[in-house]
């Protein structure tokens, strides 16, 4: 009888563990599923909205970065070891809906993804065409993971150049820091940027994210 009860308890624990893992996996993948157009089909209006969001999240990141550095809380920050990250935070200015100046150089920016947990905003582009530029996401293979997260792989075609860029979201890492900024350099004059901010408002953690591509003029 005792063994029977122990076996039932063991089964319940196993089921709870499996359920926890499934819920965590869903949390990793559900966030970036499809494009949610925020109440408009007008591409220009969407572009303006995305540019304003990028400007706001960059200002938030700059403020939080300086606050952490000045207060000796660098452990709340996770950034790639790149001079471009510091230049983006401390020496950049968004010129308009398509271009940004970083450390005196002009870059065109292409926004691929915006997420805001407070306003339930989730904008996600699978394909962008602009003049001589095409950015398109490769079909997702959910059997392939990268350090616990699912990679989102894009092909970037510009002029006669083609390269691949990867964005990976890992929930438990991203939630552990106040600011995360990754910049990669997949090919000549092209950079991928991922900014994540976690801030507390009214005892609630609000997460904001933007994924974008920078192309140096």
N, C-alpha and C positions, 0 to 999 in steps of 0.2 A: 504494500500500500504506500509506504514511504517512497519507495523507488518510483512508483507510478506518479506521485505528486512531483517529485524532483524532475522527472522526464517532461511533465506538462509545463513546469516552470521554465525548463531549458528551451522548450519549443516556443514559448511566449517571448522569451528574450531574443531568440533567433529571428522571429518574425518582426519584432520591434527594430532590430538592427537592420534587417533588409529594408523595411519601410523607410527608415532614416536615410539609408544610402540612396534609395530611389527618389525621395523628396529632394535630397541635395543635388542629385544629377539633373532633375527637372529644373531646379533653380539656376543651374549653370547654363542651361540651353534655352530656356523659354524666353529669356530677356531680349534676345536678338533675332527673333524669328522672321518677321516680315516688316514691310514698310507700313507705318501708320501715318497717314497724311493728316496733319493737324488741322482738319476742318477746311482744307482748300485744295483745289486741283491746279491752282495757278503756280507754275514752276517759279516765276519771279518772286511771288509772295513767299513761297517756301524757301527760296534762296536767301531772301532778306531775313526771314525768321532764323534760319540756320546761322547766318553771319552774326546776328545779334546774340544768339545763344553762345557761339564760339567766343565772342568778345566778352560776354559776362563770365563764362567759365574760366577764361584766361585771366581776367581780373581777380576772380576768386582764388585761383591757384597762386597768382603773384602775391596776393595779400597773405594767404595761409603760409606760403613758403617763407616770406620775410618774417612773419610772426614766429614760426618754428625756429628759424635760424637765430633771431634776436633773443629768444627765450631759452635757447639751448635744448630744443626738443627735436633734433634732427632725426631721432629714431622714428618719428611719425611720418617721415618722408621716404619714399622709394622712387628714385629716378635713375635712368641710365647714366653712365659716366660719359657724358657728351657735352662739349662746349655749347652745342646748339640748344640744349635744354636750358641752360642758364641764360643764354641770349634771348630765347623765346620768352622766358619769365621776366627778365629784367631790362631787356633792350629791344622791345618789339612794339610795333604799332600797326593795328589793322587799318588798312587804307580804305577799302571798300568791301563789297560783297564777294570779291574774288581774289584780292591780293593783300598781302601783309609784308611789312618791312621788318626784317630781323637783322640787327647789327649792321645796318646800312645797306643790306642786300634785299632785292625784291623777290618774293616767292608768290606763285599762284597757289591757292589752297583749294582742295576738293574735299568736302565733308561727306563721309560715308555713313556715319552713324552718330545719333544723338540719343541719349537716355537721361531722363529726369524722373526719379521715383516720386518726388513731391507732386508734380503735375501730371504724372502718368503719361509722359511723353516718350515715345519709342519710334524714332525715325531711322529707317534702315534701307540703304540703297544697294541694290544688286547690280545695277548697270547705269553708268553715266557716260554720256557722249557730249563732248564740247570741242568744236573745231577739230583740231588734229589729235585730240585726246580721247581715248576710250578706256574706261575702267569697268571691269566686269568680274563678278565673283564666280569662282569655280564651284561646281556642284559639291555640296557638303557630303563628306564620308564620315558618318558618325562612329564608324569603327576605328577611326584614327584619332588619337588624342595626343595632346602635348602637355606634359607635366600636369595631368589631371583635368585640363580644359580642352574644349573643342576648337581647333584652329579654323579661322575664316580666311581663306586664301583668295587673293585678287590678282588678276592679270592686268597690267598697266601697259597700254600701247600708246606711244607718243612718237610722232615722226616715224623714223625707221627703227625705233627701239622698243623692245618688249621685255618686261621683267615681272617677277612675282613678289607680292608683299603679303605678309601673314599677320593677322591680329588674333590674339588668343585671350579669352577671358577666363579667369580662375577666381571664382567667387570668394573662397576663404582667404586668399592672399589680398585681393583688392579691398576687402572689408577690414583688414588689419591695419591699414594706414590712412592717414588723413589726405595725403596727396600721393598719387602715383603718376609718373610721366615716363613713357618709353618713346624713344626716337630711334628708328633704324634707318639704314641707308642701303636699300636693296639694289639700287643701280645709280648710274651717273645722274647727278642733279635732282634725284628723286629721294624724298624722305617720307617715312610713315610716322605719324604721331598719334599716341594714345594718351589721353588725359583722363584721370579718374579722381574725383573729389568726394570725400565723405565728411559731412558736417552735421552737427547736432542742433536741432531746432525743436523747442518744446518737448524735450526728452525723446525725440524721434530722430533716428539717423537718416539723413537725406543723401542719396547718391546721385551724382551727376557725372556723365561721361560724354566724351566726344572722340571719334576716330577720324583722322583726316590724312590727306596726302599733301605734301609740300613739293612744289616743282620750282627749282631755282631758275630765274629768268636769265 
